[in-house]
């Protein structure tokens, strides 16, 4: 293979506009792209629709691609050949007229080389992609906020529906900002901001009716109108308003892809500043809180009350008590009873709580050869750490 990965025989190039044939049908196809490249594939819903109609051979797609500049400054996409060959004939014909000869490619494209290294060499030692960074930072902000005020700052986190512009024009740039606006502005939580106003002893007149970005600025007044954060939100709002309100100006050629990439980089820097402020002021570790809330999210959910005679109700007596000692082990074997673990909590006031398991397994085993005492029942404990601002042991996490 040549030192230039664009000459790899496993790569064929197409005009990037071919992706527009699919993004206009979001019910059938989904595009997940980033600065380096992406994947175009059939949605799960459309897959099941085709499967139920016995038409899976017609429109199933999974096409991986990387971006590459051409000599004229425009960009195209390099596609993994086996992915195109697997596509149905009806789909391949859509691509045939948009093939780009490799002689038209720019001599070198570092971004494409990064994608190629990821794709074929499993080398992820490349610069971070800002879209993923932004999502991760907002998740960490949300985790801190849930610990501090029991509400996330954002009700939705940027996901794969945020895509880079496919075409290099002003309309494409405005359209992707419309999606970004849905996350960075529409998804701001007024409830969270009002709770933070109380936490920071801020009196904000008419806060319940204030525009969310304005309320954010009043709650965290370290960021004024000229700050990176609010300059970003103003720009997102400005670009979003063009396709949303009235008739917009005719599209003009622009560096939409590169401009949006720069916007996302600025967003990463702006939200990092907000995260640093929250961590510093309230002595919380965002890494710790994110792990903690991820754990909370997978804990069993209480969906109803227990029976009035259930012994579980006695657990309420633990409230306010201090545990002096914990002991546990396998219960002494009893003939005809399932084997089980036992847990003892010894409290400083002398009380003891014994926890074992019971079940209706005897009834269920009537029609099998298995005996009840051959069944083993264990506890499955899930331990959630204390919040980082209340646990000195988590200081090493920072």
C-alpha positions, 0 to 999 in steps of 0.5 A: 500500500502507498504511504498515502492512505487515500490510495488504499485499494480498499477505499473509493471516493464519492462527493459528500453530497451523496449523504443528502440522499439519506438525511432527507429520510431520517425515518429510514437512515441515520447518519452519525458523523464527526470531524474525521468521518462517520457511518451511514446506516439503516435505522432500527425501526426501518430494519424491522419494517423491512424484516417483517415484509421480507425485504431485507435485501433491498435497503440495508446499509452500513457504510463507513467513511472518512472525510478528505479534501479535494484540490479545489478546497471542497470535501468528499468522502472515502468509503470502505469498499466492502461496505459499498459492495454489500449495499443492495443494487438499488442503493449502489446506483445512487452512488455511481454517478458521484464517484470522485477520481483520486487524481482530484484529491488534495495531496495530503489530508491529515484528518483522513489519515487519522480516520484511516488509522482508526479504521484499519490500524485500530489506532485511537491516538488522535485528537479528541473530537469536540462533539463527543467531548461536549457530550461528556462535559455536559454529562459531568455537569449534570451529575454534579447538579443532580448531587447539589440540587437534585436536578440536571442542568440539561434535560437532554445531552447532545447525541448522534442527532448532532451532525456536521454539515454535509454541504459547504453552504450557509443553509447547511451551517444554519440547519446544524445549529438548529439541532444544537440549539435544541440541546444547548438552549431548549434543554436547559432546566429552569428548575435546576437554575432556580434551585442553583439561584437559591443555593448561591443566594441569588435574588433574580426578579421574574426568574420564572419567566426569564429566557433560559440563557438569560437566567443562566447568566444571572445564576452564574454571573461570573459569565457575562454577555461577552463571555465565551459561554454566552457568546456561543449561546447567542451565536447558536440562537442567531444561526438557528433563528434563520431557518426557523423564522420567516424566509431566510436569505439565499444559500451562499458557499461557505466553510460550513463544516470547518466553521461548525467544528470551530463552534463545537471546540468553543462550546467545549471550552465554554462548558469546561469553564462552567464545570470548573466553576461548579467543581471549585465552588461546591467542592465536588468531583465531576468524575466521581459524581458521573460514576456515582450517578451512572451506578444509581441509574442501574440500581433496581427501581421501586415500582410499588409498595410491598405487602402490609405484612411484609417483613421488609417494612421493618427496615425503616427502623434502621433510620438514624441508627449507627452500624457497629458491626456487619457479619455475613455467611451461608445459612446453616443447611436445613433439609427441604429449604433452599440454601441462602446467604445471611446478613447481620447488621449490628447497631450501636444501640444493641439492636440486630437486623438479620437479613436472609431470603425467602421464596416460593421456589418449593411451589415452582419445583413441584413438577421438576426433579430438583430439590429445594435444598439444591437451590442456592440464593445469594444477595446481590449488593450494589454499593453507591459512594457518598457524594464527592463533597461529603466524602474525604476519601474521594479527594484522590479521584480528582 
